[in-house]
Amino acid sequence: MEQRSNKVSIKGVVVSSKMDKTIVVKVERLIKHAVFHKYMKRFVKYKAHDEQNLCKVGDKVLIIESRPLSREKRWRMVEILDKAK
């Protein structure tokens, strides 16, 4: 029997990989303005664990929530969806 995970997964772009085994992932989302009803881009940056230091700046990655790994790290990099040029 296969167990299903109820953890949140997010796609984003790596903006920094200077730390050891840590990447910073920028996630974009669209929100609708309350008065003008136009869509605006909002960004959030997450620190994620990258065990083999595979990610480079510009890679599109899939991250999944995990237990706290450090003071700010609560995400793990699962896979690289698209490599940067």
Buried (B, 14 or more C-beta within 10 A) or exposed (E): EEEEEEEEEBEBBBEBBEEEBBBBBEBEEEEEEEEEEEEEEEEEEBBBBBEEEBBEEEBBBBBBBBEEBEEEBBBBBBEBEEEEE
